[in-house]
Amino acid sequence: MDRLFFDTNVVLDVLEQRAPWFPDSAACLAMARKGSVAGAVSAISLSDISYIQRGSDPGKIRDVFSRLLDFLEIAGLDDAVVRKALARPLPDIEDSCQLEAAIDWRATHLVTRNLKDFAGDFPIRIMEPAGYLKSFGG
C-alpha cells in the first residue's frame, strides 16, 4: 500500500478550495480517507495552516484538524528528524523538515505542488497530486 505524506500546500488546496488544484488534491486526500493509501501530515503543516487561517474561528479550525486526523497520521518531528533536516541542503528548512518527516514515517511519496523545492535524489518519490493520481490509476 502506498504511503502518502501530504505537504501543507496540498491540504490548503482542499481547505481553501484553491483553483485549479482543488480537485486533484481532494482526490488524493480522499484516497487516504477511504483507506486506499495510508496518509500523513506533519505537525508543521497543522501549525502553518492554523497560522495562515488565524482570522478564522479557532473552533472551526480545530474541528477541521480533528476530521483530518480521523484518517491522517501525524508524522514524527523529533530531534533526530530535525537534525537530518538541518543537514539536508534544501534551500528551505521547512521543506527539509517535511521531507525528513516523510522519510522517517516511511512514506512512499511526498505529495506537493512545490516540486522545484524538492529537487534532488531522495528515497521517496516527490509528486504533484495530479501526477500521483495518474500513476495510481495506471
Residue pairs with C-beta under 8 A, 6 or more apart in sequence:
1 36
1 37
1 38
2 37
2 38
2 108
2 109
2 136
3 37
3 38
3 39
3 40
3 105
3 106
3 107
3 108
3 109
4 28
4 31
4 32
4 37
4 38
4 39
4 40
4 107
4 108
4 109
4 111
4 132
5 39
5 40
5 41
5 42
5 75
5 98
5 101
5 102
5 105
5 107
5 109
5 110
5 111
5 124
6 28
6 29
6 32
6 39
6 40
6 41
6 45
6 72
6 111
7 45
7 98
7 110
7 111
7 112
7 113
7 114
8 41
8 44
8 45
8 48
8 49
8 98
9 112
9 113
9 114
10 21
10 25
10 28
10 29
10 111
10 112
10 113
10 129
11 25
11 29
11 41
11 45
11 49
11 68
12 18
12 49
12 52
13 21
13 22
13 25
13 26
13 113
13 129
14 22
14 25
14 26
14 29
15 49
15 53
15 64
18 25
21 113
21 129
24 128
24 129
24 130
24 133
25 113
25 129
27 129
27 133
28 111
28 129
28 132
28 133
29 39
29 72
31 37
31 39
31 136
32 38
32 39
32 71
32 72
33 39
33 70
33 71
35 71
37 136
38 73
39 71
39 72
39 73
40 72
40 73
40 74
40 75
40 102
40 105
40 107
41 68
41 72
41 73
41 74
41 75
42 74
42 75
42 77
42 97
42 98
42 101
42 102
43 74
43 77
44 77
44 94
44 97
44 98
44 101
45 98
46 65
46 74
48 94
49 61
49 65
50 61
50 65
53 61
73 105
75 101
75 102
75 104
75 105
75 107
76 101
76 104
76 105
77 97
77 101
80 104
81 97
81 100
81 101
81 104
82 97
82 100
84 100
84 103
84 104
85 93
85 96
85 97
85 99
85 100
85 101
86 93
86 96
88 96
88 99
88 100
90 96
90 99
90 117
90 118
90 120
91 117
92 117
95 114
95 117
95 118
98 110
98 112
99 110
99 118
99 122
102 110
102 124
103 122
103 123
103 124
107 124
108 124
108 125
109 124
109 125
109 126
109 127
109 132
110 118
110 122
110 124
110 125
110 126
110 127
111 127
111 128
111 129
111 132
112 118
112 126
112 127
112 128
113 128
113 129
115 126
115 127
115 128
118 126
127 135
